[in-house]
């Protein structure tokens, strides 16, 4: 079926609308970062860079690291941007732009997030690495797609009951990471956990500046929640959306977190850039092992 011009939007040079990329501009393994400035912090380790493309907050560098072709793409902050980036990356490999139709043979991408996060359990300290084995999303993006076959519905229901979840908020959903990427990026120096993906930075993560919260005890209830003896370990703003869209589109996804804050103890990293750079090097080396 031919995809309408209003749905698959291309630029004058034939590139995909927001990312401004052509299919040849990306590798099959893609590192995603939120901050556009972090793209160069990753690609500076490359042996060679083939492509540098920028549009809005979406910056892409593609090149080689120890002989492996990799891309780095900035997403900006939040689940709405993940919806744009993941759909457009998929379109680049799985839609024929000439015929405007899905390809008969679909490709699978490896989508690896390197991002910052705050732990909500005291035993996960600042300046550590955490791999998101599982994720729970509060953003609602996944509910705009048919998604029942990828969710852990029992986990989500137990969470809703524990928190007495406010009915006007989006229904939480739970999606696991890709097992192959979990194995590839694990080591003794990396914590594993369940990551909560929020739709905002302040109120949605329980922060108070001048606005009162709908549920002042939300963070305490999240940190005390347990399912099959597992607790939610950290909060950020992209992981669950990534896992959900990747599974629906047939891709593999993993989220690697540099823990720069601990909400339980009130600690914040004295040098967050250092731990992010260390996580970049760790992840790059694991991807080429």
C-alpha positions as protocol buffer text, in pm:
chain_id: "A"
residue {
  index: 1
  type: UNK
  ca { x: 0 y: 0 z: 0 }
}
residue {
  index: 2
  type: UNK
  ca { x: 135 y: 340 z: -99 }
}
residue {
  index: 3
  type: UNK
  ca { x: 198 y: 575 z: 195 }
}
residue {
  index: 4
  type: UNK
  ca { x: 52 y: 924 z: 146 }
}
residue {
  index: 5
  type: UNK
  ca { x: 276 y: 1229 z: 119 }
}
residue {
  index: 6
  type: UNK
  ca { x: 117 y: 1374 z: 432 }
}
residue {
  index: 7
  type: UNK
  ca { x: 220 y: 1065 z: 633 }
}
residue {
  index: 8
  type: UNK
  ca { x: 568 y: 994 z: 497 }
}
residue {
  index: 9
  type: UNK
  ca { x: 706 y: 1347 z: 462 }
}
residue {
  index: 10
  type: UNK
  ca { x: 1027 y: 1389 z: 263 }
}
residue {
  index: 11
  type: UNK
  ca { x: 1244 y: 1694 z: 211 }
}
residue {
  index: 12
  type: UNK
  ca { x: 1332 y: 1825 z: -136 }
}
residue {
  index: 13
  type: UNK
  ca { x: 1651 y: 1619 z: -144 }
}
residue {
  index: 14
  type: UNK
  ca { x: 1453 y: 1302 z: -65 }
}
residue {
  index: 15
  type: UNK
  ca { x: 1560 y: 1284 z: 300 }
}
residue {
  index: 16
  type: UNK
  ca { x: 1325 y: 1198 z: 585 }
}
residue {
  index: 17
  type: UNK
  ca { x: 1150 y: 1506 z: 724 }
}
residue {
  index: 18
  type: UNK
  ca { x: 1283 y: 1572 z: 1076 }
}
residue {
  index: 19
  type: UNK
  ca { x: 1614 y: 1385 z: 1079 }
}
residue {
  index: 20
  type: UNK
  ca { x: 1712 y: 1512 z: 732 }
}
residue {
  index: 21
  type: UNK
  ca { x: 1871 y: 1173 z: 657 }
}
residue {
  index: 22
  type: UNK
  ca { x: 1890 y: 947 z: 353 }
}
residue {
  index: 23
  type: UNK
  ca { x: 1907 y: 568 z: 397 }
}
residue {
  index: 24
  type: UNK
  ca { x: 2280 y: 559 z: 324 }
}
residue {
  index: 25
  type: UNK
  ca { x: 2347 y: 803 z: 609 }
}
residue {
  index: 26
  type: UNK
  ca { x: 2286 y: 553 z: 892 }
}
residue {
  index: 27
  type: UNK
  ca { x: 2444 y: 233 z: 1018 }
}
residue {
  index: 28
  type: UNK
  ca { x: 2255 y: -72 z: 1147 }
}
residue {
  index: 29
  type: UNK
  ca { x: 2378 y: 1 z: 1501 }
}
residue {
  index: 30
  type: UNK
  ca { x: 2272 y: 345 z: 1622 }
}
residue {
  index: 31
  type: UNK
  ca { x: 2361 y: 516 z: 1950 }
}
residue {
  index: 32
  type: UNK
  ca { x: 2099 y: 765 z: 2065 }
}
residue {
  index: 33
  type: UNK
  ca { x: 2179 y: 1057 z: 2295 }
}
residue {
  index: 34
  type: UNK
  ca { x: 1951 y: 1332 z: 2415 }
}
residue {
  index: 35
  type: UNK
  ca { x: 2186 y: 1630 z: 2396 }
}
residue {
  index: 36
  type: UNK
  ca { x: 2296 y: 1728 z: 2042 }
}
residue {
  index: 37
  type: UNK
  ca { x: 2634 y: 1830 z: 2185 }
}
residue {
  index: 38
  type: UNK
  ca { x: 2684 y: 1474 z: 2308 }
}
residue {
  index: 39
  type: UNK
  ca { x: 2695 y: 1343 z: 1950 }
}
residue {
  index: 40
  type: UNK
  ca { x: 3045 y: 1480 z: 1900 }
}
residue {
  index: 41
  type: UNK
  ca { x: 3149 y: 1345 z: 2241 }
}
residue {
  index: 42
  type: UNK
  ca { x: 3074 y: 1000 z: 2102 }
}
residue {
  index: 43
  type: UNK
  ca { x: 3202 y: 1042 z: 1747 }
}
residue {
  index: 44
  type: UNK
  ca { x: 3535 y: 1191 z: 1860 }
}
residue {
  index: 45
  type: UNK
  ca { x: 3631 y: 831 z: 1939 }
}
residue {
  index: 46
  type: UNK
  ca { x: 3557 y: 717 z: 1582 }
}
residue {
  index: 47
  type: UNK
  ca { x: 3843 y: 622 z: 1352 }
}
residue {
  index: 48
  type: UNK
  ca { x: 3665 y: 792 z: 1063 }
}
residue {
  index: 49
  type: UNK
  ca { x: 3343 y: 993 z: 1019 }
}
residue {
  index: 50
  type: UNK
  ca { x: 3153 y: 957 z: 690 }
}
residue {
  index: 51
  type: UNK
  ca { x: 2851 y: 1180 z: 749 }
}
residue {
  index: 52
  type: UNK
  ca { x: 2764 y: 1479 z: 967 }
}
residue {
  index: 53
  type: UNK
  ca { x: 2406 y: 1601 z: 930 }
}
residue {
  index: 54
  type: UNK
  ca { x: 2207 y: 1844 z: 1145 }
}
residue {
  index: 55
  type: UNK
  ca { x: 1847 y: 1967 z: 1157 }
}
residue {
  index: 56
  type: UNK
  ca { x: 1678 y: 2118 z: 1461 }
}
residue {
  index: 57
  type: UNK
  ca { x: 1786 y: 1918 z: 1769 }
}
residue {
  index: 58
  type: UNK
  ca { x: 1855 y: 1611 z: 1553 }
}
residue {
  index: 59
  type: UNK
  ca { x: 2228 y: 1574 z: 1485 }
}
residue {
  index: 60
  type: UNK
  ca { x: 2372 y: 1261 z: 1322 }
}
residue {
  index: 61
  type: UNK
  ca { x: 2731 y: 1141 z: 1285 }
}
residue {
  index: 62
  type: UNK
  ca { x: 2806 y: 812 z: 1109 }
}
residue {
  index: 63
  type: UNK
  ca { x: 3148 y: 653 z: 1094 }
}
residue {
  index: 64
  type: UNK
  ca { x: 3366 y: 366 z: 1212 }
}
residue {
  index: 65
  type: UNK
  ca { x: 3487 y: 264 z: 1557 }
}
residue {
  index: 66
  type: UNK
  ca { x: 3744 y: -18 z: 1559 }
}
residue {
  index: 67
  type: UNK
  ca { x: 3617 y: -130 z: 1219 }
}
residue {
  index: 68
  type: UNK
  ca { x: 3245 y: -130 z: 1308 }
}
residue {
  index: 69
  type: UNK
  ca { x: 3013 y: 114 z: 1133 }
}
residue {
  index: 70
  type: UNK
  ca { x: 2809 y: 312 z: 1385 }
}
residue {
  index: 71
  type: UNK
  ca { x: 2575 y: 609 z: 1386 }
}
residue {
  index: 72
  type: UNK
  ca { x: 2510 y: 854 z: 1669 }
}
residue {
  index: 73
  type: UNK
  ca { x: 2179 y: 1044 z: 1664 }
}
residue {
  index: 74
  type: UNK
  ca { x: 2059 y: 1305 z: 1910 }
}
residue {
  index: 75
  type: UNK
  ca { x: 1693 y: 1278 z: 2001 }
}
residue {
  index: 76
  type: UNK
  ca { x: 1640 y: 1579 z: 2222 }
}
residue {
  index: 77
  type: UNK
  ca { x: 1452 y: 1523 z: 2547 }
}
residue {
  index: 78
  type: UNK
  ca { x: 1138 y: 1321 z: 2600 }
}
residue {
  index: 79
  type: UNK
  ca { x: 907 y: 1049 z: 2469 }
}
residue {
  index: 80
  type: UNK
  ca { x: 754 y: 1266 z: 2195 }
}
residue {
  index: 81
  type: UNK
  ca { x: 1095 y: 1306 z: 2034 }
}
residue {
  index: 82
  type: UNK
  ca { x: 1159 y: 932 z: 2060 }
}
residue {
  index: 83
  type: UNK
  ca { x: 836 y: 879 z: 1863 }
}
residue {
  index: 84
  type: UNK
  ca { x: 977 y: 1097 z: 1583 }
}
residue {
  index: 85
  type: UNK
  ca { x: 1328 y: 952 z: 1583 }
}
residue {
  index: 86
  type: UNK
  ca { x: 1237 y: 583 z: 1602 }
}
residue {
  index: 87
  type: UNK
  ca { x: 966 y: 602 z: 1337 }
}
residue {
  index: 88
  type: UNK
  ca { x: 1196 y: 793 z: 1100 }
}
residue {
  index: 89
  type: UNK
  ca { x: 1494 y: 562 z: 1159 }
}
residue {
  index: 90
  type: UNK
  ca { x: 1269 y: 267 z: 1084 }
}
residue {
  index: 91
  type: UNK
  ca { x: 1142 y: 437 z: 769 }
}
residue {
  index: 92
  type: UNK
  ca { x: 1500 y: 483 z: 648 }
}
residue {
  index: 93
  type: UNK
  ca { x: 1562 y: 108 z: 647 }
}
residue {
  index: 94
  type: UNK
  ca { x: 1218 y: -43 z: 597 }
}
residue {
  index: 95
  type: UNK
  ca { x: 1032 y: 187 z: 356 }
}
residue {
  index: 96
  type: UNK
  ca { x: 1115 y: 232 z: -13 }
}
residue {
  index: 97
  type: UNK
  ca { x: 1102 y: 609 z: -60 }
}
residue {
  index: 98
  type: UNK
  ca { x: 1053 y: 575 z: -436 }
}
residue {
  index: 99
  type: UNK
  ca { x: 744 y: 354 z: -418 }
}
residue {
  index: 100
  type: UNK
  ca { x: 632 y: 484 z: -76 }
}
residue {
  index: 101
  type: UNK
  ca { x: 567 y: 132 z: 46 }
}
residue {
  index: 102
  type: UNK
  ca { x: 710 y: -108 z: 303 }
}
residue {
  index: 103
  type: UNK
  ca { x: 995 y: -326 z: 180 }
}
residue {
  index: 104
  type: UNK
  ca { x: 929 y: -699 z: 148 }
}
residue {
  index: 105
  type: UNK
  ca { x: 1245 y: -780 z: 345 }
}
residue {
  index: 106
  type: UNK
  ca { x: 1263 y: -581 z: 668 }
}
residue {
  index: 107
  type: UNK
  ca { x: 1585 y: -481 z: 846 }
}
residue {
  index: 108
  type: UNK
  ca { x: 1653 y: -483 z: 1219 }
}
residue {
  index: 109
  type: UNK
  ca { x: 1837 y: -196 z: 1385 }
}
residue {
  index: 110
  type: UNK
  ca { x: 2028 y: -201 z: 1714 }
}
residue {
  index: 111
  type: UNK
  ca { x: 1925 y: 113 z: 1903 }
}
residue {
  index: 112
  type: UNK
  ca { x: 2143 y: 191 z: 2204 }
}
residue {
  index: 113
  type: UNK
  ca { x: 2069 y: 484 z: 2435 }
}
residue {
  index: 114
  type: UNK
  ca { x: 2351 y: 651 z: 2626 }
}
residue {
  index: 115
  type: UNK
  ca { x: 2184 y: 891 z: 2867 }
}
residue {
  index: 116
  type: UNK
  ca { x: 2174 y: 1038 z: 3215 }
}
residue {
  index: 117
  type: UNK
  ca { x: 1939 y: 931 z: 3489 }
}
residue {
  index: 118
  type: UNK
  ca { x: 1862 y: 965 z: 3858 }
}
residue {
  index: 119
  type: UNK
  ca { x: 1843 y: 661 z: 4083 }
}
residue {
  index: 120
  type: UNK
  ca { x: 1560 y: 634 z: 4337 }
}
residue {
  index: 121
  type: UNK
  ca { x: 1715 y: 354 z: 4545 }
}
residue {
  index: 122
  type: UNK
  ca { x: 1988 y: 449 z: 4797 }
}
residue {
  index: 123
  type: UNK
  ca { x: 2207 y: 150 z: 4706 }
}
residue {
  index: 124
  type: UNK
  ca { x: 2258 y: 274 z: 4347 }
}
residue {
  index: 125
  type: UNK
  ca { x: 2514 y: 555 z: 4388 }
}
residue {
  index: 126
  type: UNK
  ca { x: 2589 y: 854 z: 4171 }
}
residue {
  index: 127
  type: UNK
  ca { x: 2869 y: 804 z: 3917 }
}
residue {
  index: 128
  type: UNK
  ca { x: 2762 y: 445 z: 3842 }
}
residue {
  index: 129
  type: UNK
  ca { x: 2632 y: 275 z: 3528 }
}
residue {
  index: 130
  type: UNK
  ca { x: 2286 y: 120 z: 3509 }
}
residue {
  index: 131
  type: UNK
  ca { x: 2146 y: -98 z: 3232 }
}
residue {
  index: 132
  type: UNK
  ca { x: 1766 y: -86 z: 3200 }
}
residue {
  index: 133
  type: UNK
  ca { x: 1663 y: -452 z: 3189 }
}
residue {
  index: 134
  type: UNK
  ca { x: 1300 y: -350 z: 3211 }
}
residue {
  index: 135
  type: UNK
  ca { x: 1106 y: -25 z: 3180 }
}
residue {
  index: 136
  type: UNK
  ca { x: 776 y: 125 z: 3289 }
}
residue {
  index: 137
  type: UNK
  ca { x: 640 y: 422 z: 3095 }
}
residue {
  index: 138
  type: UNK
  ca { x: 414 y: 698 z: 3226 }
}
residue {
  index: 139
  type: UNK
  ca { x: 415 y: 895 z: 2901 }
}
residue {
  index: 140
  type: UNK
  ca { x: 124 y: 740 z: 2709 }
}
residue {
  index: 141
  type: UNK
  ca { x: 294 y: 739 z: 2367 }
}
residue {
  index: 142
  type: UNK
  ca { x: 266 y: 362 z: 2328 }
}
residue {
  index: 143
  type: UNK
  ca { x: -112 y: 371 z: 2373 }
}
residue {
  index: 144
  type: UNK
  ca { x: -149 y: 538 z: 2033 }
}
residue {
  index: 145
  type: UNK
  ca { x: -31 y: 210 z: 1874 }
}
residue {
  index: 146
  type: UNK
  ca { x: -161 y: -148 z: 1892 }
}
residue {
  index: 147
  type: UNK
  ca { x: 66 y: -281 z: 2162 }
}
residue {
  index: 148
  type: UNK
  ca { x: -93 y: -551 z: 2380 }
}
residue {
  index: 149
  type: UNK
  ca { x: 143 y: -826 z: 2263 }
}
residue {
  index: 150
  type: UNK
  ca { x: 460 y: -656 z: 2392 }
}
residue {
  index: 151
  type: UNK
  ca { x: 347 y: -543 z: 2739 }
}
residue {
  index: 152
  type: UNK
  ca { x: 374 y: -703 z: 3083 }
}
residue {
  index: 153
  type: UNK
  ca { x: 16 y: -628 z: 3183 }
}
residue {
  index: 154
  type: UNK
  ca { x: 36 y: -793 z: 3527 }
}
residue {
  index: 155
  type: UNK
  ca { x: 336 y: -579 z: 3624 }
}
residue {
  index: 156
  type: UNK
  ca { x: 157 y: -262 z: 3512 }
}
residue {
  index: 157
  type: UNK
  ca { x: -161 y: -353 z: 3701 }
}
residue {
  index: 158
  type: UNK
  ca { x: 29 y: -423 z: 4022 }
}
residue {
  index: 159
  type: UNK
  ca { x: 199 y: -83 z: 3989 }
}
residue {
  index: 160
  type: UNK
  ca { x: -134 y: 97 z: 3932 }
}
residue {
  index: 161
  type: UNK
  ca { x: -281 y: -65 z: 4243 }
}
residue {
  index: 162
  type: UNK
  ca { x: 23 y: 8 z: 4461 }
}
residue {
  index: 163
  type: UNK
  ca { x: 26 y: 377 z: 4369 }
}
residue {
  index: 164
  type: UNK
  ca { x: -351 y: 420 z: 4354 }
}
residue {
  index: 165
  type: UNK
  ca { x: -270 y: 570 z: 4013 }
}
residue {
  index: 166
  type: UNK
  ca { x: -462 y: 888 z: 3930 }
}
residue {
  index: 167
  type: UNK
  ca { x: -711 y: 800 z: 3655 }
}
residue {
  index: 168
  type: UNK
  ca { x: -647 y: 1117 z: 3452 }
}
residue {
  index: 169
  type: UNK
  ca { x: -280 y: 1026 z: 3403 }
}
residue {
  index: 170
  type: UNK
  ca { x: -175 y: 800 z: 3115 }
}
residue {
  index: 171
  type: UNK
  ca { x: -196 y: 431 z: 3198 }
}
residue {
  index: 172
  type: UNK
  ca { x: 151 y: 289 z: 3279 }
}
residue {
  index: 173
  type: UNK
  ca { x: 294 y: 25 z: 3045 }
}
residue {
  index: 174
  type: UNK
  ca { x: 584 y: -217 z: 3094 }
}
residue {
  index: 175
  type: UNK
  ca { x: 827 y: -335 z: 2823 }
}
residue {
  index: 176
  type: UNK
  ca { x: 1153 y: -531 z: 2852 }
}
residue {
  index: 177
  type: UNK
  ca { x: 1488 y: -462 z: 2689 }
}
residue {
  index: 178
  type: UNK
  ca { x: 1626 y: -676 z: 2407 }
}
residue {
  index: 179
  type: UNK
  ca { x: 1784 y: -988 z: 2559 }
}
residue {
  index: 180
  type: UNK
  ca { x: 2075 y: -1004 z: 2314 }
}
residue {
  index: 181
  type: UNK
  ca { x: 2176 y: -644 z: 2383 }
}
residue {
  index: 182
  type: UNK
  ca { x: 2140 y: -697 z: 2759 }
}
residue {
  index: 183
  type: UNK
  ca { x: 2392 y: -982 z: 2738 }
}
residue {
  index: 184
  type: UNK
  ca { x: 2626 y: -784 z: 2512 }
}
residue {
  index: 185
  type: UNK
  ca { x: 2638 y: -471 z: 2729 }
}
residue {
  index: 186
  type: UNK
  ca { x: 2638 y: -633 z: 3075 }
}
residue {
  index: 187
  type: UNK
  ca { x: 2938 y: -664 z: 3305 }
}
residue {
  index: 188
  type: UNK
  ca { x: 3022 y: -675 z: 3674 }
}
residue {
  index: 189
  type: UNK
  ca { x: 3058 y: -295 z: 3682 }
}
residue {
  index: 190
  type: UNK
  ca { x: 2703 y: -228 z: 3556 }
}
residue {
  index: 191
  type: UNK
  ca { x: 2391 y: -229 z: 3774 }
}
residue {
  index: 192
  type: UNK
  ca { x: 2073 y: -371 z: 3622 }
}
residue {
  index: 193
  type: UNK
  ca { x: 1732 y: -231 z: 3699 }
}
residue {
  index: 194
  type: UNK
  ca { x: 1381 y: -126 z: 3610 }
}
residue {
  index: 195
  type: UNK
  ca { x: 1367 y: 225 z: 3467 }
}
residue {
  index: 196
  type: UNK
  ca { x: 1070 y: 457 z: 3499 }
}
residue {
  index: 197
  type: UNK
  ca { x: 1016 y: 683 z: 3197 }
}
residue {
  index: 198
  type: UNK
  ca { x: 847 y: 1013 z: 3279 }
}
residue {
  index: 199
  type: UNK
  ca { x: 680 y: 1262 z: 3047 }
}
residue {
  index: 200
  type: UNK
  ca { x: 843 y: 1563 z: 3214 }
}
residue {
  index: 201
  type: UNK
  ca { x: 1133 y: 1665 z: 3438 }
}
residue {
  index: 202
  type: UNK
  ca { x: 968 y: 1856 z: 3720 }
}
residue {
  index: 203
  type: UNK
  ca { x: 616 y: 1758 z: 3835 }
}
residue {
  index: 204
  type: UNK
  ca { x: 616 y: 1421 z: 3655 }
}
residue {
  index: 205
  type: UNK
  ca { x: 933 y: 1329 z: 3845 }
}
residue {
  index: 206
  type: UNK
  ca { x: 805 y: 1465 z: 4177 }
}
residue {
  index: 207
  type: UNK
  ca { x: 1009 y: 1785 z: 4177 }
}
residue {
  index: 208
  type: UNK
  ca { x: 856 y: 2095 z: 4337 }
}
residue {
  index: 209
  type: UNK
  ca { x: 955 y: 2451 z: 4248 }
}
residue {
  index: 210
  type: UNK
  ca { x: 638 y: 2663 z: 4265 }
}
residue {
  index: 211
  type: UNK
  ca { x: 365 y: 2419 z: 4159 }
}
residue {
  index: 212
  type: UNK
  ca { x: 195 y: 2176 z: 4394 }
}
residue {
  index: 213
  type: UNK
  ca { x: 193 y: 1808 z: 4295 }
}
residue {
  index: 214
  type: UNK
  ca { x: -118 y: 1598 z: 4236 }
}
residue {
  index: 215
  type: UNK
  ca { x: 42 y: 1323 z: 4449 }
}
residue {
  index: 216
  type: UNK
  ca { x: 310 y: 1441 z: 4691 }
}
residue {
  index: 217
  type: UNK
  ca { x: 393 y: 1082 z: 4788 }
}
residue {
  index: 218
  type: UNK
  ca { x: 435 y: 953 z: 4432 }
}
residue {
  index: 219
  type: UNK
  ca { x: 814 y: 909 z: 4443 }
}
residue {
  index: 220
  type: UNK
  ca { x: 802 y: 734 z: 4780 }
}
residue {
  index: 221
  type: UNK
  ca { x: 537 y: 496 z: 4649 }
}
residue {
  index: 222
  type: UNK
  ca { x: 738 y: 429 z: 4331 }
}
residue {
  index: 223
  type: UNK
  ca { x: 1056 y: 352 z: 4527 }
}
residue {
  index: 224
  type: UNK
  ca { x: 869 y: 122 z: 4768 }
}
residue {
  index: 225
  type: UNK
  ca { x: 695 y: -71 z: 4488 }
}
residue {
  index: 226
  type: UNK
  ca { x: 814 y: -427 z: 4428 }
}
residue {
  index: 227
  type: UNK
  ca { x: 711 y: -682 z: 4167 }
}
residue {
  index: 228
  type: UNK
  ca { x: 852 y: -1036 z: 4176 }
}
residue {
  index: 229
  type: UNK
  ca { x: 1106 y: -905 z: 4430 }
}
residue {
  index: 230
  type: UNK
  ca { x: 1228 y: -641 z: 4182 }
}
residue {
  index: 231
  type: UNK
  ca { x: 1216 y: -266 z: 4244 }
}
residue {
  index: 232
  type: UNK
  ca { x: 1210 y: 36 z: 4016 }
}
residue {
  index: 233
  type: UNK
  ca { x: 1563 y: 170 z: 4026 }
}
residue {
  index: 234
  type: UNK
  ca { x: 1581 y: 497 z: 3835 }
}
residue {
  index: 235
  type: UNK
  ca { x: 1394 y: 768 z: 3643 }
}
residue {
  index: 236
  type: UNK
  ca { x: 1454 y: 935 z: 3307 }
}
residue {
  index: 237
  type: UNK
  ca { x: 1251 y: 1037 z: 3000 }
}
residue {
  index: 238
  type: UNK
  ca { x: 1309 y: 804 z: 2702 }
}
residue {
  index: 239
  type: UNK
  ca { x: 1367 y: 436 z: 2783 }
}
residue {
  index: 240
  type: UNK
  ca { x: 1017 y: 283 z: 2796 }
}
residue {
  index: 241
  type: UNK
  ca { x: 912 y: 465 z: 2479 }
}
residue {
  index: 242
  type: UNK
  ca { x: 1225 y: 333 z: 2307 }
}
residue {
  index: 243
  type: UNK
  ca { x: 1163 y: -25 z: 2415 }
}
residue {
  index: 244
  type: UNK
  ca { x: 797 y: -15 z: 2315 }
}
residue {
  index: 245
  type: UNK
  ca { x: 849 y: 135 z: 1969 }
}
residue {
  index: 246
  type: UNK
  ca { x: 1154 y: -82 z: 1899 }
}
residue {
  index: 247
  type: UNK
  ca { x: 963 y: -402 z: 1974 }
}
residue {
  index: 248
  type: UNK
  ca { x: 663 y: -293 z: 1768 }
}
residue {
  index: 249
  type: UNK
  ca { x: 886 y: -205 z: 1472 }
}
residue {
  index: 250
  type: UNK
  ca { x: 1101 y: -519 z: 1497 }
}
residue {
  index: 251
  type: UNK
  ca { x: 1421 y: -357 z: 1625 }
}
residue {
  index: 252
  type: UNK
  ca { x: 1646 y: -423 z: 1925 }
}
residue {
  index: 253
  type: UNK
  ca { x: 1688 y: -159 z: 2194 }
}
residue {
  index: 254
  type: UNK
  ca { x: 1881 y: -107 z: 2516 }
}
residue {
  index: 255
  type: UNK
  ca { x: 1924 y: 190 z: 2751 }
}
residue {
  index: 256
  type: UNK
  ca { x: 2254 y: 259 z: 2926 }
}
residue {
  index: 257
  type: UNK
  ca { x: 2228 y: 514 z: 3207 }
}
residue {
  index: 258
  type: UNK
  ca { x: 2493 y: 729 z: 3369 }
}
residue {
  index: 259
  type: UNK
  ca { x: 2358 y: 782 z: 3722 }
}
residue {
  index: 260
  type: UNK
  ca { x: 2426 y: 1147 z: 3800 }
}
residue {
  index: 261
  type: UNK
  ca { x: 2173 y: 1194 z: 4083 }
}
residue {
  index: 262
  type: UNK
  ca { x: 2032 y: 990 z: 4369 }
}
residue {
  index: 263
  type: UNK
  ca { x: 1685 y: 1114 z: 4461 }
}
residue {
  index: 264
  type: UNK
  ca { x: 1674 y: 897 z: 4774 }
}
residue {
  index: 265
  type: UNK
  ca { x: 1991 y: 1038 z: 4929 }
}
residue {
  index: 266
  type: UNK
  ca { x: 1983 y: 1382 z: 4766 }
}
residue {
  index: 267
  type: UNK
  ca { x: 2329 y: 1339 z: 4613 }
}
residue {
  index: 268
  type: UNK
  ca { x: 2433 y: 1480 z: 4275 }
}
residue {
  index: 269
  type: UNK
  ca { x: 2749 y: 1398 z: 4082 }
}
residue {
  index: 270
  type: UNK
  ca { x: 3035 y: 1642 z: 4128 }
}
residue {
  index: 271
  type: UNK
  ca { x: 3144 y: 1580 z: 3767 }
}
residue {
  index: 272
  type: UNK
  ca { x: 2851 y: 1443 z: 3559 }
}
residue {
  index: 273
  type: UNK
  ca { x: 3040 y: 1492 z: 3233 }
}
residue {
  index: 274
  type: UNK
  ca { x: 3311 y: 1252 z: 3347 }
}
residue {
  index: 275
  type: UNK
  ca { x: 3073 y: 961 z: 3416 }
}
residue {
  index: 276
  type: UNK
  ca { x: 2892 y: 1022 z: 3085 }
}
residue {
  index: 277
  type: UNK
  ca { x: 3223 y: 1010 z: 2895 }
}
residue {
  index: 278
  type: UNK
  ca { x: 3319 y: 690 z: 3077 }
}
residue {
  index: 279
  type: UNK
  ca { x: 2984 y: 533 z: 2982 }
}
residue {
  index: 280
  type: UNK
  ca { x: 3038 y: 634 z: 2619 }
}
residue {
  index: 281
  type: UNK
  ca { x: 3374 y: 454 z: 2605 }
}
residue {
  index: 282
  type: UNK
  ca { x: 3237 y: 152 z: 2790 }
}
residue {
  index: 283
  type: UNK
  ca { x: 2941 y: 122 z: 2552 }
}
residue {
  index: 284
  type: UNK
  ca { x: 3148 y: 169 z: 2237 }
}
residue {
  index: 285
  type: UNK
  ca { x: 3390 y: -105 z: 2342 }
}
residue {
  index: 286
  type: UNK
  ca { x: 3108 y: -344 z: 2431 }
}
residue {
  index: 287
  type: UNK
  ca { x: 2942 y: -288 z: 2093 }
}
residue {
  index: 288
  type: UNK
  ca { x: 3256 y: -395 z: 1906 }
}
residue {
  index: 289
  type: UNK
  ca { x: 3343 y: -694 z: 2130 }
}
